[in-house]
Amino acid sequence: MNFPNELKKIIQILKKLPGVGSKTAERFAFQLLEWEDKELFLFAEQIKELPLKIERCENCACIKNQESCQLCDSSKRDVSILCIVSNPKDIFSIEQTSTYRGLYHVLSNLLSPFERKTIENVEIEKIKKRITENRTQEILIAFDSTIEGDATALFLKQELETVCNKISRLAFGVPLNSSLEYIDEGTLARALINRQSF
């Protein structure tokens, strides 16, 4: 027996979410059927408002509402450092640490030869312009430690070292409050390579 077409469409949409496979999407869809009508209508209304109320900042490319971008307010931020991330969500994670007060730039995508994703010269020039205008002293590259993240970090270092002398990357290594016996070899190797004097 097949699902009704309307339910099939919802399942297909839910499967686009990261980490959601067919069974999970089906479970979510059937859970939505349990909601009261007013909850479903409110949910649908909020989703419809997303593209109308949330937009990308023209300067840093992070998400914002229709007001000015708080992350680009030079009176509240340290313009001498620019953190480059691959996803707007990463900015919110960094901000929650309350240890970084610099500017941000969200890259449109990471380099991925398999998916034929490159970084346009226009975007590199935009970053260079921001660095020059703000007299940036340090560029912090904050990508995941993946093949794409590592390749993109190396690419950016080569492209941006002509306009900024100090280019750093997030340290990767042993998580806080963890035991060495439970750390995988790759993480431990990265921690050894990135060891710091104290």
N, C-alpha and C positions, 0 to 999 in steps of 0.2 A: 504493500500500500504506500502510495506516494504522499508526501506532505502537500498541503494546499500551496498554490503558487505564491501567494502573499508571504507565507512563512518561509518558503524556499528563498525568496529574494532577501529577506532579513538575514537568513543563515549565511547566504553568500556575502553580504555586507559585513557581518560579524567576523567572518573568516579572514577579512583583510587586516584585522587587528593583530599585532605581534603576539605570537605564542598561542593563538587561538586556532585550533584545528577543527575538523568537521564535527566531532562529537561535542566539543566544548561549545561551538557555535550553536549547535542544536539545543544543548542544555540552556544556554543563555536565551535563545529565542522562545523556548517553552516557558522559561521563567518570566519573560516579558508578558506572556499571555495571562500570567497570574496577577499582574498589576491591575490596579483599579484604572478605569478610563482616564480620570483626571491626572494620574501619575504618568500614563503613557503620553497624553497630550502635552503635558509639561516637558517631558523628556524630548519629545519631537520638536517642541518650540525652542528649547535650549540648543538643540543641534542645528536647527535652522538659523539661529542667531549667530552661531560661531563665525561663519565667513563675513557676516555683516558687522560684527562688533570687535572681532579680534583680527589684527593685521600685523604685518611685519614692519619694523622700523626701517626706514630708508637708509639710515646710517649704519646701524650695527646688525640689522637683520633678525633681531630677537622679536618675539611676539609682544604685542602691547595692545591696550585698548585704544580708543580713538583720541586719548589725551597724549601729551608729549611723553617721550621715552625717558623714564627715570634713570635708566642705565647709561644714557648719554649726557646727563646733566653734569657738566664739568664742574659746577660749584660743589657737588657732593661726591664726586669721584676723583680718583688719582689718575690724571691723564698721562702720567709718565710710564704707565704699564698697560699693555694690551693683551688680553687673553683671547686666544682663538679657539673656538669649540666647533663641534660638528653638528650640534643639535641644541635648539633653544632650551630643552629640558636640562641640559648639562649646566646651564647658567644658574638655574634655580637650585640645583644641587650644590654648586660652588657657593652661592650666596648664603645658603643655610649654614655654612661653616663659620660665617662672620669673620673670616680671616683675609679676604681679598676685597679691595675697594677700588680696583682699577676699572678700565673700560673693557668692553667685549666686542668680539666680531664672530658671527655665526657663519661658517663656511657653507656654501650651497650644497656641497657634497664632498665626500672623500674620494681620492683616486681609486678607481677600481677597473683595471684592464679587462677583467672578465665581463663586467657589465658596461664596458665602454664609457665609463664616467671619467671626465677630465675636469680640470679647473680652468675656467676661461681667463684669458689675459686681462679682461675688463675687471674681473674680481680682484686679481692680484694688484692691478694698478689702483683700485679703490682702497685696498688695504695700505699700500705704500703711501697714498695721499694722506690717509688718516695718520699714519706714523709720522710723516713729515710735518703736517699741520700741528699735531699735538706734541711734537718733539719727544716722541716716545723713547724711553731709555731701555725698556725691556719688553720683549715679546714672550709670552707664556703660551706654549702650545699644549692644549688639554684635550687630547684624543684618547680613545680606548687603545689598549695595547693589542692591536690586531694587525694583520698584514696590511690592510688598507690604512689604518691609523698610522702605522710606522712609516709606510711609503709616503703618505701625505705630509707627515711631520718633516721628513727628510727633504721633500720637494719644497716645502715652505721655507725651510732653513736656507736652502740654496737660493731661493728667490728673494728673500727678505734681508739676508745678511749684508746687502749693500746699503740698506737704509737704517739698519739697527745693529749695533755691535753685540748686544746681549740677547741671545735667544735661548730660552730654557724650556724644559718639558716637565710635566708632572712626574714625580718619582713614583716608580712602581716597585712594590716589594711586599714585605711581611705585613699583614694586616694587624691593627692594634689588638692587643690582648689575645694573641694567637700563639699556639705552641709550634715549634719548628718541626716536630714529628708529623704534623698534619698539613704542612705546607707542600704544595706540589713542586716538582723540580723546576719548572719554568719560572714560577713566582720567586722561588728561593734564589735561582740563578740571577734574575733581574735585581733582586735585593743586594746580592753580592757585588754585581757590576756597579750599581748606583750607591754603594756604601759611602757614607760621609764621615768626616772626622769630627770628633767632639771632645 
